[in-house]
Amino acid sequence: MLTDTVIEAVDWEDADLPVIAERSAEATLGHLGLDTGAYEIVVLGCDDARIASLNGAFRGRPAPTNVLSWPTEERGAESEGDTPDAPEPGELGDIAIAWGTCAREAEAAGRPVIDHVIHLIVHGVLHLLGYDHERDGDAALMERLETDILCKLGVPDPYAEGGQGALGQTGQIRTDG
């Protein structure tokens, strides 16, 4: 299996996060032409209190967020809008996702919560692979990839008119401090 899912919050028990995480991660790596059997990702399904603690400890922002990612190493592209190099096989990193924040964002956007969770897992996996949205060219590339992958998963484009727009307070934890 590509993903190892740890459930800390009871809200995730009915959401089938292990299946969602595996399917979303496989679709992301597969879309990029990467061997899904060559990588490992840990996904933590937590509550808002836990993710606020993690967000405070690693980003200095002690507030709930929807998703955080910790790549095992820095993999970003050197030039804006470029595709990061494919990682060596092995551990890609960890993702934490908070049920409460996801549910609130999905409701506010008028989307099914599972569609939003799928989007956030795809988003987190892309971060683990070195994609980012800090610069405009990188954000455009990442958004385009998310949209293409979500389409393959049967999830409507969240960036289309009437979609959710930005993902809110997503976070990537850099390994370089």
N, C-alpha and C positions, 0 to 999 in steps of 0.2 A: 504494500500500500504506500502511496505517495504521502498521505497525511496521517498523523497520529493526533487524534482529537481528545482533549481533556475537558470535561464538563465540570465547572465549579458552581454554576448557578442553575437552580431548579427550572427556571423558565426555558432553558435550552432543551430540556428532556423531551418535550413534545415536538420540537422543531427538527429533529433528526439531523443535527449539525454534522455528525460524522459523514453522512452521505452527501450533504450539501458541500462540505469542505472538500471531500475527495473529488466529487464531480466538477466543482469549480476550479480546483487546482489542476486537474487533468486537462480540462478544456483550455486553460490558460497556457500551460506548457505545450500542449499539443498544437495549439494555434501558432506558437512560436517555433514549432519544429523540434522541440526538445523531447528527449526520451523520458517519459513520466516514471519509468521504473528506475531511473538513475538518481533520483532526488528524494529528499525527505523534508517535510515541513511539519511543525507542531502547531496546532490550532487550539487556543484556549477559549472556551465559551464561558464568559464571566458576567458579573452584574456591574452596574454603574459604580458602586463603591470600589470594587476591585480595580476597574480600569482607571478610575480617578487616582487611586493610589499608584498604579503603574505610570500613569501620565505625569504625576507629580515627581516620582522618583527618577524617571528617565528623560523627561522633557521640561521639568520645572513648571508644569501646568497642572496643579492638583484639582482638576475638574474632569467630569466624565467626558468621554469622546466615544466615537463609534467603533473605530478600529485602530490598532497600533501594530506596527511590524518592526521586527528586529532582524535585519539580514546578518548572516554570519560573517560577511565581509562587505566592504564597499565595492559596488559593482556599477556605479553610474557611468554614463557616457561622458566622454571628455567635452564634446561639442554639443551645443544646444540643438535639440531636435534629432540627435543621432540615436541609433539603437545601441544599448549596452552590449558588450561582448557576452556570449553565452557562458554561463558559469561551468566550472568543472563539476563532474558528478559528486554528489554528497549532500550534506545538509545545507539547505538554503536559508533556514532561519525559522523564526517563530512569529505567529500572528495571535493577537488577543482581540476579541470582539465582544462588545457589551450588548446584551439583549435589550435593556431598557432604552438606551439611546437609539438603537436600531429601530425598535418598535415605534418610538415617538417620531423619528424622522420619516419612517414609512407612512405613518398615519398622516403626518403633515403634508406629505407629497401625494397622498391618495394612491399609494402603491401597496401591493401585497408585501408584508414584512419579509417573506422568504425571497422575493425578487431583490429586495434591498440587501439582504444578507448575502445572496449570491454575488451581487455587485461588489459589496465590500470585501468579500473573500478574493474575488478576481483582482480588485484594487490592491489588496495586501500582498498577494502573490507577485503582482507586477513590481511592487516596491522591493520585495525580496530579490527580484531579478535585476534590480538596478534602475528601474524606471522611476521617474519622479515628476512632479508638477510644479516645481519652484520657478522655472523659467517658462516663458510662453511657448516656445517650440517644444519643450519637453512635455508640457501639459497637453498640447494639441496631439502629440504622438500617443501619450498615455490614454487620453480620452478616446481617440480613434480605436486603439486596441481594445479598450474596455467595451466599447459599443459593438465591435465585430465579434468579440468573444461572447458577450451577452446574447447577441442575436443567435449564435450557434446553440446557446443554451435555452433559447425560447423566451428570453427576458427582453421586454421592450426597451428601447433606447432611453435611458434615464436623462439624457441631455437634450432630447427633443423637446419642442414646445409642449408645455404641460407636464414635462418630466420633472425630476427633482432638482435638476441643476447641479450645483456643486455638492460634493459629498459632506460638507460640513467640516467638522474638526478632526479629519483623519490625521494620523501621525505616523511618521516613519522614524525609527530610532536609528541613528547612524552609529556605526561601529568606530568611527574615527573621532569620537568625542564631540 
